[in-house]
Amino acid sequence: MLIKGASILQNGELKKGLDIQIIDHKISAVGRELQAPERNDLIIDATGKLAIPGLVNGHTHLAMTLLRGYADDMELMPWLQEKIWPIEAKLTASDIRAGVRLGCLELIRFGITCYNDMYYFMDETARATREMGIRGVLSGVLFDMRPELLAEVEPFLRRWKDDPLIRPAVGPHAVYTCSEETLLRAKELAQRYQAALHIHLSETRDEVDSFVNQSHMTPVEYLDALGLLGPRTAAAHCVWLTPSDIRTLAELQVNVIHCPTSNLKLASGISPVDRLLDAGANVCLGTDGVSSNNNMSIFSEMKMAALVQKGNRGPTILPAAQVWKMATQNSYRAFGLDIGLAPGSLADLALIDLSRPWFSPESNHLSHLVYSMAGGVDTTICNGRVLMENGIVPGEAEILEDAQRSFERLTAS
Amino acid sequence: MLIKGASILQNGELKKGLDIQIIDHKISAVGRELQAPERNDLIIDATGKLAIPGLVNGHTHLAMTLLRGYADDMELMPWLQEKIWPIEAKLTASDIRAGVRLGCLELIRFGITCYNDMYYFMDETARATREMGIRGVLSGVLFDMRPELLAEVEPFLRRWKDDPLIRPAVGPHAVYTCSEETLLRAKELAQRYQAALHIHLSETRDEVDSFVNQSHMTPVEYLDALGLLGPRTAAAHCVWLTPSDIRTLAELQVNVIHCPTSNLKLASGISPVDRLLDAGANVCLGTDGVSSNNNMSIFSEMKMAALVQKGNRGPTILPAAQVWKMATQNSYRAFGLDIGLAPGSLADLALIDLSRPWFSPESNHLSHLVYSMAGGVDTTICNGRVLMENGIVPGEAEILEDAQRSFERLTAS
């Protein structure tokens, strides 16, 4: 495949007229006047388009995309007890397929080529994700309330460990829902299979306060003591942290997945992202599930991340380049992804139409990507496969119909 | 003109297959199986599209759209002194035309049919706005630093008072930049011409603190004492308010223009919107200029408004329906606009493509508009004129080129 005449940001500067040559699932060359690798190969005209490396959604529950708009503007407990849990009790594999495909559709439209998920029915999630052509770091959620889930983890890790798109992972829900035994078992499995460990960490004040009252340690101290924190750990939220927690997360190279929209919508608090970054922590971005967002856009998450920190700490905090890095390089590091618009990198990229007024004037494209960009991308390629070209995703209508059927069945009284 | 088969939200419920008949600049009928008013009249197929009434951007400085991305992530004073003021000193009428047309392009793409502006070169702004087909409530900014601006107000009010799209208004900048004499003269002119009065009010803590120290009144008390507060006053920001200020703004029916993105980006603070609404104040939404946003989307402003209040006060605050009302009904009341999808209303409306994944499933369209909607609308009609159809705005490329030329000239060293 050859992408002709793209614009690319190199060290913040826009270079125009560059070709990107793709062989199989990797970028083979980036330069001027390149040839298609093979005769009759697909050529994509990228004139007037900005090529960006594929973005990463570092924390979500993708199948919940099915529940978009089903319950908003509620307190956490009534929301869970009256709305989410009753629906989740009814979920079948076919609903998961419907929700994951709808979610992937949205990831594709937002130029996201990898997402990190924690939910139920992970084999179904993996199959739907692979079918949609997206990378998924997937973990089945572990709760002590549902001890049978633990037995599914190892078979899942074995089944998917060599898949080109799916990375099976281990997902203990949180310190307040998993026993020490469950957490240690999760750690052991993650280590044995060199898998990522995905956990919610210090999201709400109440959760942290009651944990500290009970155990006289912060959740971070506790996970550190159990050996669950390290460079393969993705810790979502990290809102309520002590200065010592911040140092620990940075020193142990934990990947902090910041979810600013969700934290605002659920009134969880404001993560000390500036202090985490100052300490050297690897901070990435996630949308969380649609119920607390309500979409999968990492563009809007970048803007939200920058603005919330500025609102909290001052206008110079978290400039555009730093927040862009959170959605790209920091996330690639977190999930071990060799993504980038360079030869040898995975062919994960998106093309954005620069002729929209929000990219005008051509002043600072990094600022435009973070602060002005509206809507989705034009073209998304993952692992060398074109998932959307010029706004067209093959099969989109059927995916939307399928999601609607599942939603209606689940919410029928 | 006839719009065929649209979906419309009526009391929060989605009604499908409705036609909207437009004669001249008004909606003449809404119903099923309507006929085009005249043979060969334009018929727009709105199957699968949601018709919404035109949105309002209640506070901006539209010509500044030219400076998008030129200076971000800076403290207020260096930003003004090193970046904005030197550029503003170079602005000519042709730059204003370039910036206003670029801004209007964006308003059109976001389904906004009326904006409330305060800036320089307002005749040029009015001409460019009229040409683009948008409604503008336009006021030349008044500062004591530039006393010559005051003399331009009355001729401007006279010249534009009978225009179908332009409403000339009076724009004293703020209490800390205008003398009592200027403020009283502004009030007198606004009263004489029954024009709106547009002012920045209690935006930053420093500004309010130093005003209170100096005059022993809050800015709201001071403007009340001078008689500048009333139902024709649009007060932008209103972040730092006392409980008594809140009561005053509500009792005097002042239109509070909430600009949550700008307030975060400049770290101005969080407006007590929930308490303003509880007191009965008419709260609307504005983007402010692009330098502090960086786009003109009222969709993203709605989401930001809801999330910031939730983050600050709890998840049930400012539900979707309330924030939607701020961008529509409250704003129509503020600027005396008879907009609505009903017979007799102005033909100001937009069509949104419901086949995007962020509108799936069909659960709660008001929630989708506020929380999930990404990007712009498909079709925008203002005063019975189609400004964009299916994403095409005639002349867009030339407007973008013109903006680029102005930007390059202004920033050339």
Interface residues (C-beta under 8 A of the other chain):
Chain A: T65 L66 L67 R68 G69 Y70 D72 D73 M74 E75 L76 W79 L102 L105 E106 R109 F110 T261 N263 L264 K265 L266 A267 G269 I270 V290 N293 N294 N295 S297 S300 K303 M304 A306 L307 V308 K310 G311 N312 R313 G314 P315 T316 L318 P319 A320 S355 R356 P357 W358 S360 P361 E362 S363 N364 H365 S367 H368 Y371 S372 A374 G375 G376 E396 A397 I399 L400 A403 Q404 S406 F407 E408 T411
Chain B: T65 L66 L67 R68 G69 Y70 D72 D73 M74 E75 L76 W79 L102 L105 E106 R109 F110 T261 N263 L264 K265 L266 A267 G269 I270 V290 N293 N294 N295 S297 S300 K303 M304 A306 L307 V308 K310 G311 N312 R313 G314 P315 T316 L318 P319 A320 S355 R356 P357 W358 S360 P361 E362 S363 N364 H365 S367 H368 Y371 S372 A374 G375 G376 E396 A397 I399 L400 A403 Q404 S406 F407 E408 T411
